[in-house]
């Protein structure tokens, strides 16, 4: 999302666009040209982000984004409450985590909620760990000595083979689709996919293949 800023990890974050209504924007990321409000029939590339989302060109849009959904029941419950009371209007789900099925059920029953995928290549809590979605024999460089995803970004960056990262990321997207989630966007847990050119290329390639915007 050109012009976007996202702050915060492991909780709620605020994403600002350079032209994004003074009230919270509804669940929305860049949409296709047939969804945009474009009565003049202008080329989609000539429209501002606000116009592509159906707002006036000078609108100020605020997207309040919650991440780490699926990591724990408490996170899911708090995030669902925040969605339903209007405190947040966008979120992203960690597919490998133990409480993923709970938030997947919510996503299925609330298909208009703006829920993306928080692509996950690390497992950072010392006493609460998770492994990959792909079978472990397909992604050995993603695993620590105990068979979980690496606990830190530095360990992950030093050891992960980008080709195996792509296998895992595609497995996470496919798992979400299999459970009836229709993700609105992709982003990166702990920013791992932004830390090397090779991993960033993986993110962009997967986003392009699934026709999903990447939250940068």
Secondary structure, 3 states (H helix, E strand, C coil): CCCCEEECCCCEEEEECCCCCCCECCCCCCCCCCCCCCCCCCCHHHCCHHHHCCCCCCCCCEEEEEEEECCCHHHHHHHHHHHHHCCCCEEEECCCCCCHHHHHHHHHHCCCCCEEEEECCECCECCECCCCCCCHHHCHHHECCCCCEECCHHHHHHHCCHHHHHHHHHHHHHHHHHCCCCCCEEEEHHHHHHCCHHHHHHHHHHHHHCCCEECC
